[in-house]
Each structure stands twice: as structure tokens, then as C-alpha cells.
Amino acid sequence: MTTKLDNNKQFYFKDYLALVIPFIISTITTPLLGVVDTALVGHLPNPAFIAGIAVGAVIFNTIYWLFGFLRVSTTGFAAQALSDPILLRSSLIRPLFIAIVLGILFIILQQPIFDAAMQVIKPNKEVTHFAKTYYSILIWGAPFVLINYVLVGWLMGMAKIKAVLFLQVLINVLNIILAIILVWGFHSNIEGVASATLSAQISCSLLGFWYIYRYLPKTQQKTDLKAILSWQSLKGVILVNTNLMIRTICLLIVTNHFISIGSSFSTQVLAANAVLFQIHYLMAYLFDGFANASSVFSGKAKGTKNITLYNQTLRWSLQACIICPIILIAIWLAFDTAIIKLLTNQTEIIGLCQQYQLWLMIFPIAVAGGLIYYGVFSGISYTSSIRDSMILALLLWLIAQYICVPIWGNNGLWFSYILFSLGRTLFLVIWIKKSKGYVLI
């Protein structure tokens, strides 16, 4: 399952798919940590437990989503450096340094971060207490989570699929086992859930470093940390990551705005939107597998200045933009009601989900290019195009929802979101021609 991207090998679409499937499996495990924590406390007698974890999860999801670019950019830098052992070391050390610094900052600023979150969420005292308990333990995992982003991203760039899968499976299985022991065996409730997740995060980092030691190419040349971590060297990495962070902020603005506008409708419509939005997230995670594969191949193309491989990657990405939506729409048509019923058993909510489910059939078609070509551009570190396309898509969203929501209500809200998703595709695709020249830089 370890795929070696040899410089002289002729690659085919099957090689692309060989990366896609494991990447999808590894990516889809990401949201399971919060699901496991919620499910465990959901069976405890006090409903404030689950509310407290939900509030804590919102804080961490926001933080880690904002800094998820560390994985994406590291994959691109590692793929570009596959043929150069010195650059390959640098592609790991620089983002690792940034991850450690950010993680330590989160620990130092943990109280202001929590206080600011409580001002926004405004839970009651009991929920705040449990959220604080959960948060105070898990905040110590911030450096390890960000380190894991870098380690997994680097291994993805190296196409070490077996290692990536094992790390993702380990963190989830270990979390489940420890949480069951601590919560159900020792009745430690919130503290047990948080401690289990923290232990899994630390264990994942330790194993990740072992994989890094195993796969990091040996070289006689001494690693010059001072040069690697100089401001001049870090500047390019920070610029790439800043662009990706701006992209994430735009995405957060849209999703939070979507939820905010939806809350002005009835509680039932808000609940139906929440269910459909969870399904839309699962679709996006599936696209991530294709985006990661595109990132690896485009990064390799840039690292070797192989414009033929880059053109192949663009063709494979286009094929993925056609195949993936067809598969998702087919699954949705076959199992739409069953999928909805997995998330809610309330008849009225199910009926509303069915009323608005057409938008989930359109979503994969609209967003396919935006998500998959995002991987192509991040692989070659041409992230200014990603930033600019997302800013334009955000402006399109603001205009569309302002016009459409007052006219069509919730349908107008979903229509605006589809336009935003389509904008992500169209505004990114216009940079493809220029990106070919960027590969040769």
C-alpha cells in the first residue's frame, strides 16, 4: 500500500485512484473523534454533558479548521521535494516549527480564547462549567494536533499511504477504547472523554515521528537548522499558509452566515438545514481524497518541472470532477431517505429534508472543480489563486443571499450556497492556464 512515485515512471489514472481511495478513508476518519465523544456522553444521565462537549467541540473545530492548511501545504511542499533529500527535510522542519509555535501560543492564550468563545456562544452556567472542563484538558493537545497535521501532510506528500491510514485509524481506535474504559469503567465522565482524546492525540504524534524517522531520507549533508528556520526561508511557507488561511476564513464566514440566516426561520427548518449540512460535509470529505491525490501529483510535477505530468494531473482532476459527482448523486438517489433517517427520526424534520434535498444533488456538480482543483493549486503552492477565488466566491455569496433569501426564503438560502460553491469552481479554473507556467518556476 506504499506508493512510490518514481521520477522515471509513466503514471496512469489507476495510479491516481490508488492514492484517492486510501486518502478518502483517512480523511473521513477526521470527524469521528467528536462523534465518538458525543456518542459516549450522550448515553450519560445529565444532558448538560453532551451540551458541554458540543460547546468545547465548536471551539476546537474552529481553531483546527482555521489551521488545517498546515496539512494541505505540507503535502504540496513534500511532493515538490521528492527528488531532493535536503529540500524534503526542509519541507518537514519548517511547517513543524510553525505548528509547535502555534500550539504553544494556544496553550498560553487558552483563557482569553475560552472567554471569547463564551461571549459568542453564551451557554448557561452548567454547560459552561462542563465545556470548561473539557476544554481545559484538550487545549494541551493543541501542539500535538497541529504537529499531526504536518506529519500526516508530509507522509501524504511522500505517498506513504499505509502510514497515513494507520495513524488515522490509530487515533480513532485508541480514543474509543480509552474513552470507554475511562467513562464506562471508571465513571470519569467529561474528564474521561477529554483525557482519552488527548492521549490519542499524543500517541498519534509519537507514532508519526517514528514513521518520519523511518521514511526521512538519509543524507551525509548536515541539516542547517539556522538556515532552514531563517525568516527568509520561512517567509515563503508563511505566505502560502496565509493564503490558505484566508481561504478557510472565507469558508467559515459563509458557513456561519448560512447557519445564522437559517436560525431566523422556524426551528424545524433550522434542524432540517443542520441535517442536510452534515450530509454535505460528508460529500466534501469524499472530494478531499481526490484533492489530496491531485496535490501529490501536481506537487511532484512542479518539483521535477514535469509539465507533462502536470497536464496529466489536470486531466485526471477533470475526470474526477465528472466521476465523483455522478457517484455521489447515484448514492443520494438510492439512499436519500435512509441517510436522512440515520440523522433524525422526527417525521417533520425528515419531510423538510426531503423538501430541500434537491440542493444536495446539485452541490457535488457545483463544487467539484473548486474542491479538486484546490488540491492541484495547493500542490504547486500557487495559493494566491486559491485565496482570490475564495474571496470572489464570498462576494458572490453576500450578493446572492441578500437578493435571494428575502424572495425565496430557505430555498433562496440554499440557492445562494450553490452559487457560492459554483463560484469556488469557476473563479479557480480561470487560473489554470497561468498555473502551467508556475510549474516551471
C-alpha angles and dihedrals in degrees: 000000000000106000116206115203100210116198094229098043122112107231126213136190089264088061088053091050090047087067096038099061098051090042090055091050093048094045095048090058091064098083093044095085093067091041092054093048091049094046093051097050089039087074094052119099100244113074089201088073093066091042090052093051090045090055092046091047091054090057095048095041090054093048096045094042089054091053098038086107088083090075095042097048093043090055089055095046092047093049090050091052099048093114096046119064093195094051089044091059091047091050087060103037098050099053089038089058091049091048093052093048092049092046092052090048090055090054092048092047096039096119097049089046092052093044091051091049092051090052089057100040098035100196122179121268097264094049090045089054094053092042089053091051092051093043096046091059100039096046087075087065093061095096090048094049092051091044088052090053089057096043094048091044091051092048089048090053088051089050091236092155098166091055093047092050093046093051093049093046092045095055092051099042092045091048092051095047095046093044092051091049095046099039103036099024102040098020092229093146114185093006090052094050093049094044091050092052092046091050091050091050092051093046091051090053093050093050090044091057089050089055090047091053089050097048103032105110115246117237135177091220114096116243108246102211092178091058094041093051097040117123091247091056095042094047095078093047092048092049092052091047093045090056091050091047091053087052090053093047090054089051092049091050091054096045093046091046089050090053092044093052091044090055089064089067124070121301089248093055090047090052092048091050089050091054093047091046091055089053090048089054090055089052090051091051089055090053088052091070091059091043092053092050090049089049093054095049096042090048091052089048091054093044091054095032087236105160090177091060090046092053088049090052090052090051092048090049090051090051089050090051087059101038100044097054091047091053093046093047091048091051091047093050091049100043107018097123093041091051092049091049090054088063100039138012096194110117096213093050091047090052092051091048089054089049092056100030094103088079090063089057091054096043098075091050093049099044102036096095094042093055101037098041087046084069091050093052095043089050091060091039091240090141100148087078090052090050095047095045091052093048090052091047089051090053089050089052093050092051095043097049091045090057103031106040096062089050104040104017114206092000087055089051092053092043089055091050091051089051089051090051091048089048090055087058101041097042091050098044091059089070095055095096092051091046091065090064090047090060090064096051 
